[in-house]
């Protein structure tokens, strides 16, 4: 492992690079990838225990450590208690990132490669890093998909963990992806109706935009001719604390202006910057199943009848034909949709982990449904769920959620 030390104001950032197997489960497979992680500490905190941040996604790198408006607001809170390990999950950021050049392998080989980027492999990478850092145990902070990865960690390597903190990431461990996406549609229907109750005039504006999309009259700066399903996905912003402002600002614009086209392009949840986020997304809910375009298949009749209803993280196969950034990935996406993903969670192992900590469960979460999160919480009596409607799915980034979780875990540990 190689390390580089950087100083950024009052922060010390030690960057680590580690070469690991692409396929942890097959010693005969000699392919390797590089894993990148930055260990951040504040002056005087160089000996604090480690807290590993597991990012949401899948397909997004960890945030960088800067004192700026783009920095995660939770970082200062975390650094009061821990050295924070910002791990770029395999395939993202500086950890042998997935990009369009992977497609030069051919669709079958590229799809096979991607099957090795799941949460169970991320756990193996984290364990290799922990050993290299000489940490007998450490702590986790899992946001969204990072919480899913935490559950995979508890399945195989709970003895390596002291405390876990999960924000919007208590995934179901045994339900089919179809059940998840069906419930997420219910959440988005409720979110849509709440929005239109506040801004009733926007329903007609959305209806007019749907008509324009049907006529092929909305063309983005990158050349995408926006389909109705892509237009509706801008509603994914409603799953965040202040996302209604993004949607409101968009629907106030003249749809024939550059401002509208650029803002719509920015508002839609999937783009070409991280192709893994689109191509790999539904696999994050698969544990022993094939997804077969689950979100598309589970579209409720109410959404077919009313195109003004917004969707969330519901991807569709037709985007591989209409979105320029996804067109090269079409064959790979089709292969992965039929792939039978191995089981990744073990409910009995999770229940036997004995881990302690706290988890933020958002009552109105549009992406990780409250109902299934509470089922999983029953497996973790030592991880206290804080159920709140004060925040949406991005609560960790938008409010003092982490300090609340620290306080909950501390109060329960002294009982």
Phi, psi and omega in degrees: 000137177254152182221142176231132181258131177234149175247129178228098186054241182269008182256144169251127181240115178255114183268128182243140173236133185222130177270128183226164176293143170294319183246100182292332187275358185224100182296338181282344179275115188265010178290141180230160172226169178252136177250135180243137175214142176247124178261119187250133175220154174266155181306125183094351182252020185293343181250010178291159176295164182272142169236115181269123176270123176253113188287159174283178181150240000286154176118005180245140177282166177289153176292160179264157185267096174226149170271088183204169179299341181271354180287149176294128185292342181281347188296316180300320177298314181297321184289347174289338186239339191217161156274130186261127178260110176268100182264120169284111181297147184310135182091359183231161174054244181252015177258079184036071188292147174279127177219181184299338181293343176298333184292345178293344177288342189099155187297315182297314181291322179295318179297317179299318179302314183295334180295347181261014183251018185282178184299324181296324177287325176299322177298316180298320178298315181298319179296320177297320178294317179302315180297316181296326180281350179075027180265117178300320176215168173205185187239157182237145167235109184250116177262122176055245177303332175297329173291322175301317180296325176299319178295323175295323177298316180292335178291323188243333190220042182299332182294346179273356189247139171269284179242154173233141176234128186234132180235112180060033187221021174277087182286157167296145180253349184220001180270157180284146176307328178303320180294322180295311184290329176298316180291325177295326174298318178301317180297318181288328175296316178296317179296321178297314182293324176298318180297314183289335173293326179282323185228070186300331180293340182284343178293318178290326176295320177294320179298321178294322178293322177300318179296320177296318180296319178299329180271002180071029186261001176249112183238124183278165180302332180274006178095356180293128170271109193289124175278167178298319182295324178290320177302315183294334182291347175299339178292351177302337177300336180292350177276005180241164186305312184246020183296334178301331179293321176299315181292317179300313181299322180294313185285349175277347185276154172289120186294352180261009181262159174300321182303315180295315184296318179290320181291324176295318179300320181286333186280335183286141193286341183240136178215187185275352183297316178238081183301334180300325181301319178282307188295328190255357195298308185295336179298338183294339178260002183265126175222085182096018181220166165263146185273323177048050179055057186304312183299322179292316182293331186267011180303121182287159178300326181298326180284329175292325184280331185232096183287358176277351177287132183275153174250168182248244177270051180256104182272160182225148182292330184292344177294337177289351176252334186255341183259116184307320182292335183264344183303317179295341184264004187304308184295320178298315181298321179294321178296314182293330179296334180262357183289133176275101184286132178299157177294135187245338181247151174231107184300322181293319179293320178298315180295330182272358187294328181069013184290152177240164180150209181207155182222132173274121177244118185269122187302324184255021185304122182276350186245324180235095192300137179307316186300315181284329176298320181289330173299314180292325179301331179295338178280350189233070183298338178274353178252105188283124178278128172259106182268125185216148169250013177285338184225159172257199190299335182264025184304325180300319181280337191257347185206182183279046184293318186295318179299322178298318180293320176301316182296318179297313181296320180294319183293325181283333183287340183262002181287000000 
